[in-house]
Amino acid sequence: MTLKAKLGLVLGSFALIVACLYASAKLQLRHETLVRVQAEQQLLMSLSLMVEPFLVQNKVEQVKGHLLATSFSSTLPIKAILVYQADGNLFAATQFPRELFNFSPTRDLTGQKALQDGSDLLWSAVMVTPASMSYFDTNKVAAEGSTLGYVAIQISPLRLSQLWWWQSSLWGTALLIIVALALLWQRRIFKTQHLRWQGFLRQLRALVPSAVDGKKLADFDSAELSLLFRSLYAQQQQFQQQLQQQNQAEQQQGQSHSTACKQLEISYQQQLASLTHELKTSQNQLHQWQQLSELAQAGKTAQQAQLLRWLLRQNVLEKTALQPQTVWFPEWLAQQIELWQAEFELADLPFILVEDPALSLSEVSFFTEHAAELLQQIISLILQDIQQHELSLFINLQAFSENKLLLQFDHAGQSSAIQQVLDAEKGENAGVLQQLCASLLSRLGARLTISALEDLGCSVRLELPLTAVSVKELPMYQTAIYLDSNSLRAAVLKQSVGSVAEQVICLPQPQQLKAELQHRLVDLVLIQLPAPEQNSELWIELDKTTNRNQMLAFCHTAHQSYWAGVLSCPVLANPMLSAHIRQHLNQAPKTNALRMLVVDDNQTNLTFVKAMLSQQQFEVDTAATGTEAIRLAKSGRYQLILMDIQLPDMSGVLATSMIRQLPQHQNTVIMAFTAHALPDEIQQFHQAGMNDVVIKPLDSQKVADLIRRCQQLSLQSLIPG
């Protein structure tokens, strides 16, 4: 073997060793990643089940103890475990990284975040289960499946184990030893061949008959003999190459013939499969038309017309390519519900729809045209199974591991009609509508599951894949009140109200609304109206109470005209949809009147000031004490406050400093309203947060100056940005 060959062998061996080590590292990382992902999911699930009862009972210390025990006993490289409440506030943690100060799991839908130190943050929602519902108070109804909180873990980045490095070192050393042994073995073979060659030459010299021939043989050195053998070896190699080329040509001719035969066979198989598919399609169409003819003979012309329209629509959709569209899902859902009500007369059916707050703040991309047709067909099948004429729809967005849209229909009845959809997927005989649903499910890649309990009802769960999910910036109300006398329905629909407001307060009785509005700043009031009553004075008084708050009412379609004549607020028909709420609130006219609060313990002064300012562009509220002024400031927004200094219960300076601490009154114009003021007192007024001083009594020039002050101040929006 030449020197170049030896160098090539050594370099090739090193390249092989490096390639093997690289492949081993990739496989090791892939295996450890799969094992680690499963362990992370199991850890998140166990943590969710562990902290669920403590979140309900608000036991922080117990949660911290369990978290520390879990972090010490887990085999995963955990740096920190954190537990958040449903509103995104931190509940408990083993450690708290600085870069998570402004983090909230409610604002991030991905479920995973990479931190600056190279570690990963994973989190999952803690849901309310039947086991944890027993921890709630009887006055607070918990909805099964609602979000109770979040649990998150911070894990160090994945690295190769020390065992792999030792194994790789041993394998590399073994390969180097094998290469060295191969080189030594080749050297030994070369030496053996050289000795044999020398022996051969000695035998030739011994057989020479004369001295002349012996001299010629002696002159014929090994170099010339080597050249001769090389020439013979080259001729042998050339002959073998010619023979191989001839064999390859014969093999190519045979392969080309066999390839042509295989291509012809594949073409015949494709044609046969196409004919088989066309035959199956024709048989299905024949079966469908036979069922339509049976409906015609039975006199069910309306059902026959509906199935005929769906068949024609199905043929159009099969020829239409799947094209995803990006939509704001609540708006798209509202359009579909209008079509359902027109198609199936859902107005006579108690229909409750629960929306996921995360879905209401997202834009999703999916196959809207095909999905809309599939939902209509599923609704039609469910209506065949309904026994007690009640239907609930729960819509959720699952974007943790993969983007999915979850729609769950709950109703009282059996699942015979919808069960035939699964039978149609298996190739069994089914109705026309069931076959259409099975075809759309297969094309969309959707999944349909059915769970039923005898004498309790049926749940139909549909999973639609989403091609993309993006967060949409929408304004949110700070606080909303949801008034509903049905406590079970209120507990379920509280999640839907969470689509438009960050804080939702549920009230069971109308009498509680007035007291709540007096002690709390409320941006939105949503009311579920009962059936018309003979005594409607309560609702009329309630309408007057909320004339300064944005209010929407919902009722049954049959009662909508009655309540629209009684109440001044918009009255919408059920079901309650977040898209309709935002649409009507955006269309609501905003008042241009300036709201003003006058605080004075003298009733005569209050009457005079209110009469003078009411003639201008002011809505005037009055308070005789500092406590009453603070209460009114908490439950409302004012652009101007006239604050008397001498009040019976506290100083006006103290009342002003407490009002300034309220978020809605950071920029409110607050004027000291007094008969006299010394320079030292004016300085004290400014330090308490007052803008200026108005000397009693009030006249037209002072009123004009107050109006100018308020107009220079930009009015705060009722919807926080």
N, C-alpha and C positions, 0 to 999 in steps of 0.2 A: 504494500500500500504506500502510495506517495505521500509526501508531506502535505500537499493540498488536500488530499482525501482525509488525512487525519485531522487537519484543522477544520474541515467541513463537518466531520463527525462530532468534534468537540463543540463547535458552535451550534450545530443542530441539536445536540443533547441539551445544551444550556437553554436554547429556545423552547425545547419541549418541556423542560422543567418549569420555566417561567409560565408557559401556557397552562400547564397542569395546575400550578399554584393559583393562577388567576381564576381558572374555572372552578377550582375548589372553593376559593373565597366567595365567588358569586353564588354558588350553590349553598354555601354555608349561610351567607347573609339572607338569601331568599328563604331558606328553611327557618332561620331564627325569626325573620319578619313575620312569616305565617303563624308560627307558634306564639309570637309576642302579640299579634293582633287578636288572636283568640283569647289569650290570657287577659288582655286589656278589656275586651268586651265582657268576659266573665267577671272581672273585677268591678267594672262599672255596674253590672247588673246586681252583683252581691251588695255593693255599697248602696245602691238605690233601695234594695229591700231592707238593708240594715237601718238606714237613717230615716226611712219613711215614717215609722211611728213617732220618732223623736221630733221630726219636723212638725207633725200634727200637734204634739204636746208642748212644743217650744222648749225642749230640754237641750240646752247648748252644751253643758258640761258632759253629759252622757255621750253626745255626738263626738266631742273632742277626744274622749277616752277611747271610743271605738275606732276613731280615725288613726290615733297614734298606734294602737295595737295592730291595726291592719297594715300601716306603713312599715312596722318593724317585722311582721311575720310574712309579708309578701315577698316572693322571689323576684319580682320586677324591680328595676332601679327607680323607685318612687322618690321624688324630691319633695312633693307636697300633695296633700289631699284637701280640697276645698268643697264646701257645701253652700249653695246659694238658695235663697227663698224664691218663690214664684215671681216676685217683682224684680228680681235680679240683684237684690242686696245680699251681701255676704252674711252667712249664718254661723259658720264655724270653719276652722282651717288648722292644719298642723303647722304650716308656714304660709306666709303671704308674700310672694315676689312683688317688688316695687312696680314692675311694668304692668301689673294687673290691677293698679289702683282704679283706673277708669274702665276696666273690663266688666261687661255684663253679658251673661249667656243669652239673655232675651233679645239682644240686638245683633247677635251673630248666629246665623242659621247653619253654618257649616259643621259645627260639632268638633272642630279641630283647629288648633292655632299653633304656629311655630313661634317660639320665644327667642329673644336675642342671645341667650346663653347656649343655644343649640338644642334645648329640650323642647318637648312637645306638650301641649295642653289639650286634653281630651275631656269632653263633658257629655252628659246625658241627662235627660229629663227624668224626674221622679214623679211617677203617675199615682193617682189615687186608686187603690185596689179595694176589693170588698173587705180585706182584712183590716185596712187602715180606716175604713169608714166608721168603724165602731168607736174610734177615738174622738170623733167630732162631737161638738155639742148638739143637743137636739134642736136648738134654734138655728144652727148653721148646717145646712144640708150640703153634703159633698157629692159632686158628680163623679161617678166612676169613670176613669179615663182622663180626667182633667189634670192639668199640670200642678203638682204640689211644690216642686222646687227643682234644683239641679245639683248634680254631684260631678266634680271635676277632679282630674288627677294630672299632675305634672311629672313626666317621665324623662329620664336622661336619654340622650341619643343612643342608638344601637351601634355597638362596636363588636369586632370579632373577639371571640373568647380566647383565653390563654391556651386552652387545650388545642385549639386549631393551630396556633403558632407552633406548639411543640410537635404536633403531628406533621405539619408542613415541613418543619426542619428535618424531622426523621426521614420523611419521604424524599426530600431533596438530597440528603446525605446518601440514602440508599441508591438513588439514581446515579449520583456521581461515582459511587463505588462500582456500580455495574458498568459504567462507561470505562473506568480505569481497568477493570478486569477484562473487558472486551479488547482494549488496546493491547494488554499483555498477552492475551490469548492469540491475537493476530500476529504479534511479534514472534511468538513461539512457533506458530504455523509457518511463518516465513523462514525461520531458521531451519526447521525440519525439511522444507522443500529444497533449501540451498544444499544441505548435506546430501539429500538424495541426488541432486544434480551432480555433485562432485563424485559420488560413487558411480553414477552412470558413465561419466567421462573416463574414470579409471578402468571400467570394464571394457570400453571401446579401445582404449590403448592396449589392453591385454590381448585383444583379438586381432591386432594388426599383424599381417604375415611377413612384411618386410620392413627394413629400417627406413626406407624412403617413405612408405605410407605412414609409418609411425611419426616421421618428421613432419609430414603434411598434417597429420592429426594434431601433433603438438603445436604446429603453427596456427591451426584453426582454433582460435581462442573462444572463450565463452561468449564474448560480445557478439561475434558474427553468428554464433549459433542462436543467441537470443533474438537477433534480427530475423533470422530465418523462421523461428517459431512464431514471432509476431506477425510476419507476413502470412504464414499459414493460418494463424488465428483470425486475422482480418478477413481472409477469404472465407473461412468458415462462418464468421459472423454475417458477412454479406449474403451468403447462401441462405442462412437461417432467416434473415430479414425478408429476402424474396419469398421464401416459403410462408412466412407469417403474413405478408401482404396478400399472397394468393388466398390464404385461408380467410383473412379479413374480408376480401372482396366477396368470397362465397357466402360468408356469414351476413354481410350487408345485403346481398341479394335476397337471402332468406328472411332477414329481418324486415326489409321493405315489403316483401310479400305478406308476412304476418301482420305488419302494421296496417297495411291496406285492408286486410281481413278484419282486424280489430276495429278500425274506423268504420267500416261498413256495418259491423255488428253493433257498435255504439249508436250509429245513425238509425238503425232499425229499432233499437231499444228506445231511443228518444221518441221516434214516431209512435211506437207502441204505447209509451207512457202518455204522450199527448192524446192519442185516441182513447186511452183508458180514462184520462181526466175528462175529456169531452163527453165520454159515455156516462161517467158518474155525474157530471154536471147536468146532462140531459135528463138522467133518471131523477135527480133531485128536483129539477124544474117540473118534470112530469108529475112527481109526487106532490109538489106544491100546488100545481094547477088542479090536480085531483081534489086536494083539500079545499081549494077555493070553490070548485064546483059543488062539493058537498055542502059548503056553507050557503051557497046560492040555493040549493035544493031545500035546505033547512029554513030558508027565509031570513037568514042573518045577513041582510044586505049591507048594513052599516059596518059589521066586522069584516065582511068580504071586501068592501071598498077600502078600509084601512089597511088590510093586508096587501091588497093590490098596489096601493100607493107605496108601501114599504118595499115591495118587490121591485117596482120600477126604480125607486130611490136606491135600492141595493145594487141594481145593475149599473146605475150611473156612478156610484161610489167605487165599484170594482174597477171601473175604467179610469178612475181619477187617482193620480199619484198621491202618496202621502206627503203632505206639505205642512210642516209645523208653522203655527202662527203664535206670536207673542201677544198675550192679552193680560189685562188686569182681571184676575179670576172673579172677584165679586161682581163686577159689571157683566161679565159673560154669563155668570150663573143667574143673575137677575133676568137677563134676556131669555135664558132657557126656561126659567120658571113661568114666565109669561106665556111661552109656547105650551108648556105642560098644562097650565090652567085652561088655555083655550082648547087643547086637544083632549084632555081627560076630565075636565070639569072638576079640578081640584078645589074649587071654592067651597064645595059642600063637604070637603074632607078635612078634618083637623090635621094640619100639616105643620110640623115643627122643624125648623132648619137651624142647625148649630154650625157656626163658622169658626175656623181656626184663626186666632189673631195673627199668627205668623203668615198665614196665607193671604190675609187681607192686606198686608203690607208688602206683597211680592207680585212681580210680573212673571208669569210662567209661559213656557213655550211647549205646546203639544199639538196634536192633530185634532183641532177643534171641530171640524166638519164631521169627521167620522165618529168622534167621541159624543157629539150631540145626538147623532142618530142612535148610537148604542144606548145612551141613557134613556131616550124615549122608549125604546123597545123594552128595556129592563123595567121601567115604570109601568108599562102596559102589562107585563107579566106579573109584577107584584100586585097590581090592582085586582088581578084574578084570584090571588091568594088571600087578600085582606078579608077578615071576618068581622072585626069590630070597628072598621072605618077609621083607623088611626094610623098615621104614617110619620116617622121621624127620619131625618137625614142628617148625618154627622159627616163633616168634611174636614180633613186634616192634611197637612203637608209633612211628608217625611223626607228630610234632606240631610240626614246624618250620614248614612252609608251610601245611599243612592236616591236619586230624585224620583219620588212617587207621589201620586195624588190618591188619597184614600177616601172613598165614598162608601158609607155604611147606611143602608136602609133598614130600619127596624119597624116591624109591624106585627099585629096580632093575627095569626093565621098559620096555615100550613105552607109548605114550600114545594108543592107538587108541580106547579107551572114553571117556576124558575129552575127546579131541579132538572127538568128536561133539557135545559141548555147544556148542562154537563153531560147528559146522555147523548146529545147530538154531537158533542166533541168526540165521543168514543165511537161514533159511526152508527149508533142505534137509531131506530125510527123515532122521529119527533115531529112536532108541529112546524108550520112555516115560520112562525115568529121565533121559535127556539133555534131553528137552523140559521136564521139571519143573525141572531145574537152570537151564536157560536162562530160564524164566519167573521164577524167584526172583531170578536175577542182574539181570534187567531191572527188576524191581520195587524191589529194594533199591538200585539204582544201584551195584552192586558190579562189580568188574572181575576177569576170569579170564584169566591168561596161562599158556602152557605152553611149556617149553623142554626139548628132549630131545637127547641125544647118543647116537649109535648104539653099542651094546654097553656103554654106561656107565650109563644110567638116565634118569630123567625128573624134572622139577621142576614142580610145579603151584603157582602163586602166586595167592593170592586177596586182593584189597584190599576191605575193608569200610569204608564211611564211618561215622564217629562223629559224633554230634550234639554231644557235649560231653566234655571230659576235665578232671578235677579231681584234685589231689594228695591222697592219703590219708595221714594220720599213722600210721605203723606202727613199732613198735620194731624196731631192727636189732641183731643180734649184732655184737660187735667183731671176733672172729676165729673162723673155722670151718675145720676140716680135712676134706677130701674124699678118702677112700681108695678107689682104684679101680685094679685091675691093668691094665685096658685103657686105655692112654695116649690113644688117639684119642677114645674116649668121654669120658674125663676132661677133655680139652681142650674138648670141646663143652659138657658139662654144668657146667663151671666157671661159665659165665654164669648158669645156673639157680640155682646155689648163691649167686651174688651177689645174688639176690633177698631173701635172709634175713640175709646177713652182709656187712659192709663189706670184710673182708679174707678171701680164700679161699686156702688152702694145699693143693695137690694132692700126694698121696703115692701112689707106685705099689706099694709093698711094705708088708705089715702090720708087718714088723719095725721099720720106721722110725717108727711111731706112738708107741711108748713113749719113744724118745729125744726126739721133738718135744714131747711133753707135759711132759717134765722140764725143758725149756729155754724154754718159751713158755706164756703164759697163753691157754688155749683155752676158748672158751665153748660150742662145739658141735662134735660129731664125726659125720660122715655117712659110711657105709660101703656100698660095693657088694659084696655077698657072691657068691662063686662057686658052682658046683655043689657039692653035698654031697661031702665027702671022708671017707676012712676015718680020717685023722688030724685030729681037730678040737681037739686040745689047744691049738694056736696061737690059735684064735679064743676059746676059753674063757679063756685067759690074757689075751688082749686085752680081753675083757669085764670081767675083774677090774681091769685097769689103768685102765680108764675109768669106774670106778664113781663117781668124783667129778665126772665131766663128763657133760653131757647128750649122749646118743648115740642115733642112729637108724640102722637098717640097712635096705637095700633088696635085693631078690632077685627071681628069677623066681617066678611064681605057683605053679609046681609044687614049688618048694623052700621055700615060706614056712612050711609046717607043721614041716618038719625044723629050720630055723634058729630058729623060735620056741621049740622045746624045748631048744635048745642055749644060746642067749643070753638074758640077762635084760632086755635093752633091747627096745623095740618094733621089730618086723620088718614092714616094709611091702612091698607088691608094686609092681614097676615098672609104669608109668613114674614117675619121681621128680617130684613136684609140690610147689611152694612152699606151696600151700594146705594140703596134708596135713602138711608139715613144721611149719608154724605151729600147726595144730590139735593135733597130738600133743605139741608142746612146751608149749603152753598148758595141756594136761591133765596134764602130768607133775607129780607131787607134789613139793613143796619141803620139803627136810629142815629140821628145827628145831634140829638139833645145832649147837653152836658149835665151830668149828674153831680149834685152838690149835697154836702152834709153840713148842717148848721148845728153847733153844739153851744147851748146856753141854758143856764138854770132859770132864767127869767122867761116865763111863758109869754109875756107881752112882747118882749123882744123877738121871740121865736115867731110869733104870729105876724109881726110887722115885717120881719126879714123875709119870711116865706111868701107873703103876699107880694112884696116888691120883686123878688127874684123870679117868681112863677110867671110874671108878665114878660120876662125875657126868655132866653133859650135855655132855661135851667129846669131840671127835675129835682125838687128839693125834698130831702129827708131831714128830720129834726131829732135831736137827742138832748135830754135835760141833764144827763150825768155822763161821767167819763166811761163808766162800765157799759152803758148803753151805746155810746159812740164806738167803743172798741168792738162790741158785738156786731153793730151794723157794718163796720169796716171789714170784719172777717167774712161776712156773708155777701158782700157786694163790692163793686168797683166805683170809685168817685174820682172825678177830675179836679174837684175843689172842695176843701174842707175849711170852714170858719170855726176856729176853736177858741172858746171862751177860756180865760185863764183861771178864774175863780169858780170851781165846780164843787158841789156839796160832798162828793165822795173822794175825789182826788184832784190833783192839780192838772190843768190843761197841758202843762209842759210834760208831765209824766204820761198822760194819755197820748200825746203826740209821739213821744219816743217809742211807745208800744205799737202804735199804728205804723210807724216807719219800718218796723221789723216784719210786717206782712209783705209777701212778694208782690201783690197787686198794687201796693201803694208806695213803691220805691220812688216813683216820679210824680206822685200826686202833689198838686199845689196846696200847701197847708198854711193858712194865714192866722196869726194871732188876732182874736177879735176881743178887744178890750177898750175901756174908756180912756185909759192913759197908759203910757209906757215910758220908763226912764231908759237912758242909754245902756246901763248895766243890765236892765231887764231884757232889752232887745237883743243884746249879745247872748243872754241865756236862752232866749227863744230860738236863735239861730243854731246854737249848739244842740238843742233838742231836736232839730230837724225842720223847723218852720222856715218858710220862704220869706215872709215879710209880716208886717203888722197892718191891720185895718182898724182905724179908730172909730168907735161908736159915736154917733149913730150912722147908719148907712144911708147914702144918698145916690142920685143917678150917676154922678161923676165917678164915685167909687165902684158902682156896679159896672160901668163901662170899662174901668181899669181891670176888674176881675175877669170880665169876658175876654179882654185882650190877653191877659196872662194865660188863660186856659187854651186859647186858640194857638198860642205859640208852642204849647206842649203837644207833641204828637200823641194822638189817642192810642191807647194800648189795644191790641187786637184781642178779641174774645177767644181766639184759638191760639195758644202758645205755639211759637215756631218750633 
